[in-house]
Amino acid sequence: MTQQVASLGADAVALLRLENGMAKRLLEKNLAPMAANHQVAHQAQSWASAIIALENLLSNANAQTQSKPSGNGLPLTLVLSNQFVRYKIIPAMPAFSPADKVMAVATHCFRESYGDSVDHWTIRANPLPHGDSLLISAIDTELVTAIEALCQKHQSKLNSLQPYLMSGFNSMRRQIGTGVSCLVQVEAGRLTIALMRDGNWQSITATKTSEDWSDDLAALISRELLLSGLQIAGLQNTQASIYFSALPTLQDEKIKQGFKQNNPAWQVLPANQKAITGYMPSKDQPYTMALSAVF
């Protein structure tokens, strides 16, 4: 069986086709880089060009395989950059709570922070490990509608629309141990971190950053540890495990090594490499976001 996975980012859009079986095999990969665009996520312009790029990739891929029935109308799993998503962590609702009540609470939490902008968002709630909290996410409804229209145009069923934070966490959750840990995702001009303690999510935060993000990340983690009460001001850094989702460039790999050397109190751990035939981590880093949905 052949599947399509794609990632929609502010700096690039990726589309891959893979064959599933006893071992996954990469059949085709296409990338559409875009001009640097580090606007805040609620600006429609920050995703409109990405949608156009994805449409071009789908059109070209289908044109190349139109003589092969398996090449058209393939189901699509799409990973959305964190730049297009807002996140919050809220306490879990009582067991068997109606879905509309859960959505009402999630909407209220976003409205407290963002006001009436929430009326134009599609909100989802995902249970987190241990069942004591929910990760709620919000995406521009216009973006969701554009993605659904694109899939309908290309006769592709939208199997899943996943925020990068969730696809990245799901692909690494078996690696993340007990104690204090932090999941780090690096994108062009942006850092997103999720702080956890014994598997319980404590906070999610994101920030714009410079090309060399090492110092920004150290400051962001230290701040979140303080705010969560996991570190006391003026004392030595709390021992924590820092888990990186697969990084998008070789330069980011070099920056991570510098971060590791400058913060010896923290244990820096990489993501496990995907076991996909034809996938080369050293050359295929721009596709890591899309591949986070393949596990």
C-alpha positions in Angstrom: 0.0 0.0 0.0 1.2 3.5 -0.9 0.7 6.5 1.3 1.4 10.2 1.0 2.7 12.3 3.9 3.3 16.1 3.7 4.4 18.9 5.9 3.2 22.5 5.6 5.7 25.0 7.0 6.3 28.7 6.7 9.6 28.2 5.0 9.0 25.0 3.0 6.4 22.4 2.0 7.3 18.8 1.6 5.5 15.9 0.0 6.6 12.2 0.2 5.2 9.0 -1.1 6.0 5.8 0.8 5.3 2.1 0.3 4.1 0.3 3.4 4.9 -3.3 4.0 7.2 -5.3 6.2 9.6 -2.4 5.8 8.7 1.1 4.7 10.3 2.4 1.5 10.6 6.0 0.3 9.3 6.1 -3.3 9.3 9.8 -4.0 10.2 13.1 -2.3 9.5 16.6 -3.4 10.3 19.9 -1.6 9.1 23.5 -2.3 11.2 26.0 -0.4 9.7 29.4 0.1 11.1 32.8 1.0 11.7 33.2 4.7 8.4 34.1 6.4 8.5 34.4 10.2 5.2 36.2 10.6 3.0 35.3 13.6 0.8 32.3 13.0 -2.6 34.1 13.0 -1.7 36.1 9.8 -3.4 34.3 6.9 -0.5 35.3 4.5 1.8 33.0 6.5 0.0 29.9 5.3 -1.6 31.0 2.0 1.7 30.6 0.0 2.3 27.2 1.6 -1.1 26.0 0.4 -0.2 27.1 -3.1 3.1 25.3 -2.9 1.4 22.1 -1.7 -1.1 22.3 -4.5 1.7 22.5 -7.0 3.5 19.6 -5.5 0.3 17.4 -5.6 -0.4 18.4 -9.2 3.1 17.6 -10.3 3.2 14.3 -8.5 -0.1 13.2 -9.9 0.9 14.3 -13.4 4.0 12.2 -13.2 2.1 9.1 -12.1 -1.2 9.5 -14.0 -0.6 6.4 -16.0 -0.3 4.4 -12.7 -3.6 4.0 -10.8 -1.8 3.8 -7.5 -0.4 7.3 -8.1 -3.7 9.2 -8.1 -6.1 9.8 -5.2 -3.7 8.5 -2.5 -4.7 9.3 1.1 -2.8 12.1 2.6 -1.4 12.7 6.1 -0.5 16.3 6.7 1.7 17.7 9.4 1.2 21.4 10.3 4.1 23.6 11.4 3.8 24.9 15.0 3.8 28.4 13.4 0.2 27.7 12.3 -1.0 26.3 15.6 -1.8 27.6 19.1 -1.5 25.3 22.1 -2.7 25.1 25.6 -2.6 22.4 28.3 -5.8 22.1 30.4 -6.9 19.6 33.1 -8.6 16.5 31.8 -12.4 16.5 31.9 -14.2 13.8 34.0 -14.5 10.5 32.3 -17.3 10.2 29.7 -17.7 14.0 29.4 -19.7 14.9 26.3 -17.6 16.1 23.4 -19.4 19.4 23.1 -18.7 20.1 26.8 -15.0 19.4 26.3 -15.0 21.8 23.2 -16.8 24.4 25.2 -14.2 24.4 27.9 -11.3 24.4 25.4 -12.9 27.3 23.5 -13.3 29.3 26.7 -9.6 28.8 27.6 -8.5 30.1 24.2 -11.0 33.0 24.3 -9.5 34.1 27.6 -6.2 34.6 25.9 -7.1 35.6 22.4 -10.6 37.1 22.5 -13.0 36.9 19.6 -10.3 35.6 17.2 -11.3 32.2 18.5 -14.5 32.4 16.5 -12.4 31.9 13.3 -10.5 28.8 14.6 -11.0 25.1 14.6 -10.2 23.7 18.0 -9.3 20.1 18.9 -8.5 18.4 22.2 -6.1 15.4 22.6 -5.6 13.4 25.8 -2.1 13.3 27.0 -0.3 10.3 28.7 -1.4 9.5 32.3 -4.9 11.0 31.5 -4.6 14.0 33.8 -4.5 16.7 31.2 -5.5 17.6 27.6 -3.5 19.3 24.9 -5.8 21.7 23.1 -4.9 23.1 19.7 -6.4 25.8 17.5 -5.9 26.3 13.8 -7.3 28.9 11.4 -10.6 27.5 10.1 -9.8 29.0 6.7 -6.6 27.0 6.6 -8.4 23.7 7.4 -11.0 24.5 4.8 -8.3 25.2 2.2 -6.6 21.9 3.0 -9.9 19.9 2.7 -10.6 21.6 -0.6 -7.2 20.7 -1.9 -7.7 17.1 -1.0 -11.1 17.0 -2.6 -9.6 18.5 -5.8 -6.9 15.8 -6.0 -9.3 13.0 -4.9 -7.1 12.4 -1.9 -8.7 11.4 1.4 -7.3 13.5 4.3 -6.4 10.7 6.6 -5.0 13.0 9.3 -4.2 16.6 10.0 -1.6 16.7 12.8 0.1 19.6 14.5 3.9 19.1 14.5 4.1 19.1 18.3 1.7 16.1 18.5 3.2 14.1 15.6 6.7 14.7 16.9 5.8 13.7 20.5 4.0 10.6 19.3 7.0 9.4 17.3 9.2 9.9 20.4 7.0 9.1 23.3 8.6 5.7 24.0 12.0 7.4 24.3 10.9 10.0 26.9 11.7 8.7 30.4 10.8 9.8 33.9 12.1 12.8 35.7 12.2 16.3 34.2 12.3 16.3 30.5 11.8 18.7 27.6 10.8 18.1 24.0 12.4 20.6 21.7 11.3 21.3 18.1 13.4 23.7 15.9 11.9 25.3 12.8 13.1 28.2 10.7 13.0 31.2 13.1 11.1 29.5 15.8 11.5 27.2 18.8 8.8 25.2 20.5 9.3 23.3 23.8 7.1 21.1 25.9 8.1 20.6 29.5 7.2 17.4 31.3 7.8 15.8 34.7 7.4 12.0 35.0 5.5 12.0 31.8 3.0 14.7 32.9 3.0 17.8 30.7 3.7 21.0 32.6 3.8 23.7 29.9 4.2 24.5 26.2 5.9 27.6 25.0 7.3 29.0 21.7 9.4 31.9 20.7 10.9 33.5 17.6 14.6 33.1 17.5 17.7 34.0 15.6 19.6 31.6 13.2 21.8 30.6 16.1 19.2 29.5 18.6 21.4 27.9 21.2 21.3 30.7 23.8 17.6 31.4 23.2 16.8 27.7 23.9 18.9 27.6 27.1 17.1 30.8 28.4 13.7 29.4 27.4 14.2 26.1 29.2 15.5 27.8 32.3 12.5 30.2 32.4 10.0 27.3 32.0 11.7 25.4 34.8 11.5 28.4 37.1 7.9 29.1 36.2 6.8 25.5 36.7 8.6 25.4 40.1 11.0 22.7 39.0 14.0 24.9 39.6 14.8 27.5 42.3 16.3 30.8 41.2 20.0 31.2 42.0 20.6 27.4 42.3 22.4 25.1 40.0 20.4 24.0 36.9 17.9 21.2 37.4 19.0 18.0 35.9 16.7 17.5 32.9 16.6 15.4 29.7 16.3 17.4 26.6 14.8 15.5 23.6 15.2 17.0 20.2 12.8 16.2 17.3 14.9 15.5 14.2 16.4 18.8 13.1 15.7 20.4 9.8 19.3 21.3 8.7 22.9 20.3 9.2 23.6 23.7 10.6 20.9 23.1 13.3 22.8 19.9 14.2 25.9 21.9 14.7 24.1 24.4 16.9 22.7 21.5 19.0 26.2 20.2 19.6 27.1 23.7 20.9 24.0 23.8 23.1 25.0 20.4 24.5 28.6 21.5 25.3 27.4 24.8 26.9 24.8 23.1 29.2 26.4 20.1 30.7 23.8 19.8 33.5 21.2 18.8 30.9 21.3 15.5 29.1 20.7 16.1 25.4 19.2 13.2 23.5 18.5 12.8 19.8 15.4 11.4 18.1 15.6 7.8 16.9 16.2 7.6 13.2 13.4 6.4 11.0 13.8 2.9 9.6 12.8 3.7 6.1 14.5 2.3 3.0 15.7 5.1 0.8 15.7 7.7 3.6 19.1 9.2 4.4 19.0 11.4 7.5 22.1 13.4 6.5 20.5 14.4 3.1 16.8 14.3 3.8 16.6 16.6 6.8 14.0 19.0 5.2 11.6 16.1 5.2 11.8 15.4 9.0 8.6 17.2 9.9 6.5 15.2 7.4 8.2 11.9 8.5 7.3 12.6 12.1 3.8 11.3 11.2 5.3 7.9 10.0 6.0 5.5 12.8 
